Structure formats: structure tokens, C-alpha cells
Amino acid sequence: MALAPEDPHSRSNLAWVLATSSDASIRDGAKAVELAQQAVSVSGGRELLFFRTLAAAYAETGRFSDAIAVIRQAVAIARMQGKTGLANLLEEDVLLYRGQVPLRRTSAGD
């Protein structure tokens, strides 16, 4: 982030790790939400995986209804863009969040 402060990918990648790491000592939901919101904002909301990261961050902080709302928005956009595979992946996340379970993965594409 220090090398490219305006790069939303750096923010999203760090937020993803802070929200979804299997190592509890690494997770920081509040910081993940902050970084993911910045990534979505800086990208102008054009990168759907940033929405996934934001939803994962919300889930990590216990904000499951916010996570579901963000994912539903991203699913709708993905379907309109013909990105069925991504939409299906995002819908899998919704199932976790409905069960009040945060996402635990290693990369945003998992």
C-alpha cells in the first residue's frame, strides 16, 4: 500500500487477509472493513471481488446482514454482466452469512 497508495487491489488484498485468515491472530475485522470500503470507493465500485472482500470483512465483525446486502448487490451485477460463475461463488458466501458464519479462505478467488 505504501508503494501504490491509490491502488484499490492492495487495499482489497490486505482486507481479505485481515477478514478471512484461518489464523485468528491475523484477523482484524474493523481494519478489514475500512480497507475494503476504501477499495470499493477508489475503484468506483467496478470490481466485484472488492464487494466480496467487503462482505467478508462485515461478516468478520458480525455484521452479517450488511455482508448479505453487499453480496446480493454484487450477485445482481455479476448476473447482469453474464458472470455466472462469479455470481454462483458469491451466492455460496450468502449461505455462510445466513448461518452467521464468517468466511475463512486464503485468497479472494477461492
C-alpha positions in Angstrom: 0.0 0.0 0.0 2.9 2.4 0.7 4.2 1.9 -2.9 0.8 2.4 -4.6 -1.5 4.3 -2.2 -4.2 4.7 -4.8 -4.2 1.1 -5.8 -7.5 -0.5 -4.7 -6.2 -4.0 -5.2 -3.6 -3.6 -2.4 -6.3 -2.4 0.0 -8.6 -5.3 -1.0 -5.9 -7.9 -0.7 -4.9 -6.8 2.7 -8.6 -6.5 3.8 -9.1 -10.1 2.5 -6.3 -11.5 4.7 -7.5 -9.5 7.7 -11.1 -10.7 7.3 -10.6 -14.3 6.3 -7.3 -15.7 7.6 -7.6 -19.0 9.3 -5.2 -17.6 11.9 -7.2 -15.6 14.4 -4.1 -13.6 15.5 -4.0 -12.1 12.0 -7.7 -11.2 11.7 -8.8 -7.6 12.3 -12.3 -7.2 11.1 -12.6 -3.4 11.8 -9.4 -2.7 9.8 -10.6 -5.1 7.0 -13.9 -3.2 6.7 -12.0 0.1 6.5 -9.7 -1.1 3.8 -12.4 -2.9 1.8 -14.6 0.2 1.8 -11.7 2.2 0.5 -11.1 -0.4 -2.2 -14.7 -0.3 -3.4 -14.7 3.5 -3.3 -11.3 4.0 -5.0 -12.4 1.5 -7.8 -15.7 3.3 -8.3 -17.5 0.1 -7.4 -16.4 -1.6 -10.7 -14.5 -4.6 -9.2 -17.0 -7.2 -7.9 -14.4 -9.1 -5.9 -13.9 -6.0 -3.8 -17.6 -6.3 -2.8 -16.8 -9.9 -1.8 -14.0 -8.7 0.3 -16.2 -6.0 1.9 -18.8 -8.6 2.7 -16.2 -10.9 4.3 -15.0 -8.0 6.4 -18.5 -7.3 7.5 -19.0 -10.9 8.4 -15.8 -10.9 10.4 -17.2 -8.1 12.5 -20.5 -9.8 13.0 -22.4 -7.5 10.5 -23.9 -10.4 8.7 -26.9 -8.5 7.4 -24.6 -5.9 5.8 -22.5 -8.8 4.3 -25.6 -10.3 2.8 -26.7 -7.0 1.4 -23.3 -6.3 -0.2 -23.2 -9.8 -1.7 -26.7 -9.6 -3.1 -25.7 -6.3 -4.9 -22.6 -8.0 -6.3 -24.6 -11.1 -7.4 -27.1 -8.9 -9.3 -24.3 -7.0 -11.1 -22.5 -10.2 -11.9 -25.6 -11.8 -13.4 -26.3 -8.7 -15.5 -22.7 -8.9 -16.8 -23.0 -12.6 -17.6 -20.5 -13.6 -14.9 -22.5 -16.7 -13.8 -19.5 -18.4 -12.2 -18.8 -15.4 -10.0 -22.4 -15.0 -9.2 -22.6 -18.6 -8.0 -19.5 -18.2 -5.9 -20.9 -15.1 -4.3 -24.2 -16.9 -3.6 -22.2 -19.6 -1.7 -20.9 -16.9 0.6 -24.5 -15.8 1.3 -25.2 -19.3 2.7 -22.4 -18.8 5.2 -23.5 -15.4 6.2 -27.1 -16.5 6.7 -25.8 -19.1 9.1 -23.8 -16.3 10.9 -20.5 -17.9 9.8 -17.6 -15.7 8.6 -15.6 -16.7 5.6 -12.3 -18.4 6.1 -10.2 -18.7 2.9 -6.7 -17.9 1.6 -7.4 -15.8 -1.5 -10.4 -13.8 -2.8 -10.7 -16.2 -5.8 -11.3 -19.2 -3.6 
